[in-house]
């Protein structure tokens, strides 16, 4: 019988992968170096998603249909649907028009809630929606509209009106696995849908296309990260409940939803690098002190990295960490102040 080094366990193998540093991490110290890094990084990220089927040019608006219009909670609610030919999908959405528009628009993205965009726009037609709103503060779309912002909210694939009756396991994971069998990535589908929504919002009557923001919680925060890094039309971002890293989720074996998994991402970049690529565009990260999905030490390290990049850019004031007394929820007050200041 041979003796020698003990074979590594599966967990050791994972830990070795986790310890590898992102190859595209910024290590410079000057604004010029940061500019070069950011341009190269965004080109890399765009090419990564291009290989997954997302076009680089801003998409045109295809077959936009108004389903219903009604007066709604001190604004106008316009339910719509539109086509995304990149992935042959029909996307349901809602636009909230304030009575007094301030000229800016915000794409408000839902998280893992059962009802998709409906709680985001303030729908409370049943007790479960009310519970979701109260627990996660996820009616921020309606609140932004009441503050004068024109809002668009859409259902991502497998949520709300696009939910599939997947049984037995987490429906996000299962759908991601099913799509992978056909060479389709779920995050790429989501990103493509969001970019079509940006095109609609940018061309909407009364909206200045140079004043577009995006906000989201949880999965919505993660998609705010990807969308703002990929699409320069997003000028200001607020991401809540998403300052954790992929590596720390893997290390704790705490899971990572299939709706957030991008193939071949981690050898090159994790969430701190992607958020940093937004500099110098204004970025607010929200972190509830009691958010069980965010592991403090790696999250804080990532935030320090982001702050360093913003500082080197000469725009540290355009990055804000809103660390608040709460859980996995959207903190509306600081968010609306951020958009009022920069959008």
C-alpha positions as CSV (number, residue, x, y, z in Angstrom):
1,X,0.0,0.0,0.0
2,X,1.4,3.4,-1.0
3,X,1.8,6.1,1.5
4,X,2.3,9.8,1.0
5,X,0.2,12.9,0.8
6,X,-3.4,12.5,1.6
7,X,-5.7,13.1,-1.4
8,X,-7.6,16.3,-1.4
9,X,-11.2,16.3,-0.6
10,X,-13.8,17.9,-2.9
11,X,-14.0,20.8,-0.5
12,X,-10.2,21.3,-0.7
13,X,-10.5,21.4,-4.4
14,X,-13.1,24.1,-4.2
15,X,-11.1,26.1,-1.7
16,X,-8.1,26.0,-4.1
17,X,-10.2,27.4,-6.8
18,X,-11.6,30.1,-4.5
19,X,-8.2,31.2,-3.5
20,X,-7.2,32.1,-7.0
21,X,-7.4,35.9,-7.5
22,X,-9.4,37.3,-10.4
23,X,-7.1,37.8,-13.3
24,X,-8.7,41.1,-14.3
25,X,-8.5,42.7,-10.9
26,X,-7.3,46.3,-11.1
27,X,-3.8,46.7,-9.4
28,X,-2.8,50.1,-10.6
29,X,-2.6,53.4,-8.7
30,X,-3.4,56.2,-11.2
31,X,-6.5,57.5,-13.0
32,X,-4.9,56.8,-16.3
33,X,-4.3,53.2,-15.4
34,X,-7.8,52.9,-14.1
35,X,-9.3,54.3,-17.3
36,X,-7.3,51.7,-19.3
37,X,-8.3,48.9,-17.0
38,X,-12.0,49.9,-17.1
39,X,-12.2,50.1,-20.9
40,X,-10.5,46.7,-21.2
41,X,-12.6,45.2,-18.5
42,X,-15.9,46.4,-20.0
43,X,-14.8,45.2,-23.4
44,X,-14.1,41.8,-21.9
45,X,-17.4,41.7,-20.0
46,X,-19.3,42.7,-23.1
47,X,-17.6,40.1,-25.2
48,X,-18.3,37.4,-22.5
49,X,-22.0,38.1,-22.9
50,X,-21.8,38.5,-26.6
51,X,-20.6,34.9,-26.8
52,X,-23.7,34.0,-24.8
53,X,-26.0,35.7,-27.3
54,X,-26.3,39.3,-26.1
55,X,-25.8,41.9,-28.9
56,X,-23.4,44.7,-28.2
57,X,-25.4,47.5,-29.8
58,X,-28.4,48.9,-28.0
59,X,-31.4,46.9,-29.1
60,X,-34.3,48.4,-31.0
61,X,-37.9,48.3,-29.8
62,X,-39.8,45.4,-31.2
63,X,-43.6,45.1,-31.3
64,X,-44.3,47.2,-28.2
65,X,-48.0,46.7,-27.3
66,X,-49.9,48.7,-24.6
67,X,-52.2,46.2,-22.8
68,X,-53.9,48.5,-20.4
69,X,-53.8,52.1,-19.0
70,X,-55.2,53.3,-15.8
71,X,-54.9,55.9,-13.1
72,X,-53.0,54.3,-10.3
73,X,-51.7,55.6,-6.9
74,X,-51.1,59.2,-7.9
75,X,-49.6,58.2,-11.3
76,X,-50.5,56.5,-14.5
77,X,-50.0,52.7,-14.8
78,X,-49.3,51.4,-18.4
79,X,-49.1,47.6,-18.7
80,X,-47.1,46.6,-21.8
81,X,-45.5,43.7,-23.6
82,X,-42.7,43.7,-26.1
83,X,-40.6,41.2,-28.1
84,X,-37.0,40.3,-27.6
85,X,-35.9,38.7,-30.8
86,X,-32.4,37.9,-29.5
87,X,-33.9,35.0,-27.5
88,X,-37.4,34.8,-29.1
89,X,-39.2,36.0,-26.0
90,X,-42.3,38.1,-25.2
91,X,-41.7,40.2,-22.1
92,X,-44.5,41.6,-19.9
93,X,-43.8,44.9,-18.2
94,X,-45.3,48.0,-16.6
95,X,-44.5,51.7,-17.0
96,X,-45.5,54.1,-14.2
97,X,-45.8,57.7,-15.4
98,X,-45.8,60.3,-12.6
99,X,-48.3,63.1,-12.8
100,X,-45.3,65.5,-12.7
101,X,-42.4,64.1,-14.5
102,X,-38.9,65.2,-13.5
103,X,-37.5,64.0,-16.9
104,X,-35.5,61.0,-15.5
105,X,-36.3,57.3,-15.8
106,X,-35.5,54.3,-13.5
107,X,-35.6,50.7,-14.4
108,X,-36.6,48.9,-11.2
109,X,-35.8,45.2,-11.1
110,X,-37.4,42.6,-8.9
111,X,-35.6,39.9,-7.0
112,X,-36.7,36.3,-6.3
113,X,-40.2,37.1,-5.2
114,X,-43.0,34.9,-6.4
115,X,-44.9,37.8,-8.1
116,X,-42.2,39.3,-10.3
117,X,-42.6,42.9,-11.0
118,X,-46.0,43.4,-9.3
119,X,-44.8,44.2,-5.8
120,X,-42.2,46.5,-7.3
121,X,-45.0,48.7,-8.8
122,X,-47.0,48.6,-5.6
123,X,-49.5,45.9,-6.4
124,X,-51.1,44.6,-3.2
125,X,-54.0,42.5,-4.6
126,X,-53.5,39.6,-2.1
127,X,-52.0,39.0,1.3
128,X,-48.8,37.4,0.0
129,X,-48.0,40.5,-2.0
130,X,-48.5,42.6,1.0
131,X,-46.2,40.4,3.0
132,X,-43.5,40.5,0.3
133,X,-43.7,44.3,0.2
134,X,-43.5,44.7,4.0
135,X,-40.7,42.2,4.4
136,X,-38.4,43.3,1.6
137,X,-39.5,46.9,1.0
138,X,-39.9,46.0,-2.7
139,X,-42.5,48.6,-3.7
140,X,-39.7,51.0,-4.6
141,X,-40.8,51.3,-8.2
142,X,-44.1,52.9,-7.2
143,X,-42.4,55.2,-4.7
144,X,-39.9,56.4,-7.3
145,X,-42.8,57.2,-9.6
146,X,-44.5,59.1,-6.8
147,X,-41.3,61.2,-6.6
148,X,-41.5,62.1,-10.2
149,X,-39.4,59.4,-11.9
150,X,-40.8,57.5,-14.9
151,X,-40.4,53.8,-14.0
152,X,-40.3,50.6,-16.0
153,X,-40.4,47.2,-14.4
154,X,-40.4,43.9,-16.2
155,X,-40.8,40.2,-15.3
156,X,-37.6,38.2,-15.8
157,X,-37.8,34.7,-17.1
158,X,-39.3,32.3,-14.6
159,X,-40.9,35.1,-12.4
160,X,-44.3,36.6,-12.3
161,X,-46.2,36.1,-15.6
162,X,-43.2,34.2,-17.0
163,X,-43.1,31.7,-14.2
164,X,-42.7,28.0,-15.1
165,X,-44.2,25.2,-13.0
166,X,-40.9,23.6,-12.2
167,X,-41.3,21.1,-9.4
168,X,-39.1,19.5,-6.8
169,X,-36.2,21.9,-6.6
170,X,-35.4,25.6,-6.8
171,X,-37.0,26.7,-10.0
172,X,-34.1,29.1,-10.9
173,X,-31.5,26.4,-10.7
174,X,-33.6,23.9,-12.7
175,X,-34.4,26.4,-15.5
176,X,-30.7,27.4,-15.7
177,X,-29.8,23.7,-16.0
178,X,-32.5,23.1,-18.7
179,X,-31.3,26.1,-20.7
180,X,-27.6,25.1,-20.4
181,X,-28.5,21.9,-22.2
182,X,-29.4,24.0,-25.2
183,X,-26.3,26.3,-24.8
184,X,-28.4,29.2,-23.4
185,X,-27.4,31.1,-20.3
186,X,-30.2,32.4,-18.1
187,X,-28.3,35.6,-17.0
188,X,-27.7,36.4,-20.7
189,X,-31.5,36.1,-21.3
190,X,-32.2,38.4,-18.4
191,X,-29.6,40.9,-19.4
192,X,-30.9,41.0,-23.0
193,X,-34.5,41.6,-21.7
194,X,-33.3,44.4,-19.4
195,X,-31.5,46.1,-22.3
196,X,-34.7,46.1,-24.4
197,X,-36.5,47.7,-21.4
198,X,-33.8,50.4,-21.3
199,X,-34.4,51.1,-24.9
200,X,-38.1,51.5,-24.2
201,X,-37.5,53.8,-21.2
202,X,-34.9,55.9,-23.0
203,X,-37.4,56.7,-25.8
204,X,-40.5,57.1,-23.6
205,X,-42.2,60.5,-23.9
206,X,-40.9,62.9,-21.2
207,X,-37.8,60.9,-20.4
208,X,-34.3,62.2,-21.1
209,X,-32.2,59.3,-22.4
210,X,-29.1,60.8,-20.7
211,X,-30.9,60.5,-17.3
212,X,-31.5,56.7,-16.9
213,X,-30.9,54.9,-13.7
214,X,-31.4,51.3,-12.4
215,X,-32.3,49.9,-9.0
216,X,-32.8,46.4,-7.8
217,X,-32.9,44.1,-4.7
218,X,-31.2,40.7,-4.4
219,X,-31.3,39.2,-7.9
220,X,-32.4,42.6,-9.1
221,X,-29.3,44.1,-7.5
222,X,-27.1,41.5,-9.2
223,X,-28.7,42.3,-12.5
224,X,-28.3,46.0,-11.8
225,X,-24.6,45.2,-11.5
226,X,-24.3,43.3,-14.7
227,X,-26.6,45.7,-16.7
228,X,-24.9,48.9,-15.6
229,X,-21.4,47.5,-16.3
230,X,-22.5,46.2,-19.7
231,X,-24.7,49.1,-20.8
232,X,-23.4,52.7,-20.5
233,X,-26.9,54.1,-20.9
234,X,-27.4,53.4,-17.2
235,X,-26.0,56.6,-15.6
236,X,-26.7,55.9,-11.9
237,X,-27.2,52.6,-10.1
238,X,-28.5,51.4,-6.7
239,X,-28.0,47.8,-5.9
240,X,-29.3,46.3,-2.6
241,X,-28.6,43.0,-1.0
242,X,-25.9,42.1,-3.6
243,X,-22.5,43.2,-2.3
244,X,-21.6,39.6,-1.5
245,X,-19.2,37.8,-3.8
246,X,-19.5,34.5,-5.7
247,X,-16.4,33.2,-4.0
248,X,-17.7,33.7,-0.5
249,X,-20.9,32.0,-1.3
250,X,-19.0,29.0,-2.7
251,X,-16.7,28.9,0.3
252,X,-19.6,28.7,2.7
253,X,-21.4,26.2,0.5
254,X,-24.4,28.5,0.9
255,X,-25.6,28.2,-2.7
256,X,-25.8,30.6,-5.6
257,X,-29.0,30.9,-7.6
258,X,-28.8,29.6,-11.2
259,X,-30.4,32.9,-12.3
260,X,-27.1,34.6,-11.3
261,X,-24.5,32.1,-12.7
262,X,-22.4,33.2,-15.7
263,X,-20.1,30.5,-17.2
264,X,-16.4,31.2,-17.0
265,X,-16.8,34.3,-14.9
266,X,-14.7,33.7,-11.8
267,X,-11.3,33.1,-13.3
268,X,-11.4,36.7,-14.6
269,X,-13.7,38.7,-12.2
270,X,-16.0,38.6,-9.2
271,X,-18.6,41.1,-8.0
272,X,-16.1,43.8,-6.7
273,X,-14.4,44.1,-10.1
274,X,-17.7,44.3,-11.9
275,X,-19.1,47.0,-9.6
276,X,-15.8,48.9,-9.8
277,X,-16.1,49.0,-13.6
278,X,-19.0,51.5,-13.1
279,X,-16.6,54.2,-11.8
280,X,-17.0,57.1,-12.1
281,X,-20.7,56.7,-12.6
282,X,-22.6,57.1,-9.3
283,X,-23.1,53.8,-7.5
284,X,-24.9,53.2,-4.2
285,X,-24.6,49.7,-2.6
286,X,-27.1,48.9,0.2
287,X,-26.3,46.4,2.9
288,X,-28.7,45.5,5.7
289,X,-26.8,44.7,8.9
290,X,-29.0,41.6,9.4
291,X,-28.9,40.3,5.8
292,X,-28.0,36.7,6.3
293,X,-27.0,36.3,2.6
294,X,-24.1,38.7,3.0
295,X,-21.0,37.4,4.8
296,X,-19.4,40.4,6.4
297,X,-15.6,39.9,6.0
298,X,-15.5,39.2,2.3
299,X,-18.2,41.7,1.6
300,X,-16.2,44.4,3.4
301,X,-13.1,43.5,1.5
302,X,-14.9,43.9,-1.8
303,X,-16.4,47.2,-0.7
304,X,-12.9,48.5,0.2
305,X,-11.7,47.5,-3.3
306,X,-14.6,49.4,-4.9
307,X,-13.9,52.4,-2.8
308,X,-10.3,52.4,-3.8
309,X,-11.2,52.3,-7.5
310,X,-13.6,55.2,-7.1
311,X,-11.0,57.1,-5.1
312,X,-8.3,56.6,-7.8
313,X,-10.8,57.9,-10.3
314,X,-11.1,61.1,-8.3
315,X,-14.8,60.4,-7.7
316,X,-15.0,58.8,-4.3
317,X,-18.1,60.9,-3.5
318,X,-19.9,59.0,-6.3
319,X,-19.7,55.8,-4.4
320,X,-21.8,55.2,-1.3
321,X,-22.3,52.3,1.0
322,X,-25.6,52.5,2.7
323,X,-25.1,50.2,5.7
324,X,-28.5,50.2,7.5
325,X,-30.3,48.6,10.4
326,X,-32.3,46.0,8.4
327,X,-32.2,42.7,6.6
328,X,-32.4,41.6,3.0
329,X,-34.5,44.6,1.9
330,X,-34.5,47.7,-0.2
331,X,-33.8,50.9,1.7
332,X,-35.8,53.5,-0.2
333,X,-34.9,56.8,1.6
334,X,-31.2,56.8,0.8
335,X,-31.9,55.5,-2.7
336,X,-34.2,58.3,-3.7
337,X,-31.8,60.8,-2.3
338,X,-29.0,59.3,-4.5
339,X,-31.1,59.4,-7.6
340,X,-32.3,63.0,-6.8
341,X,-28.6,64.0,-6.4
342,X,-27.2,62.4,-9.5
343,X,-30.0,61.7,-11.9
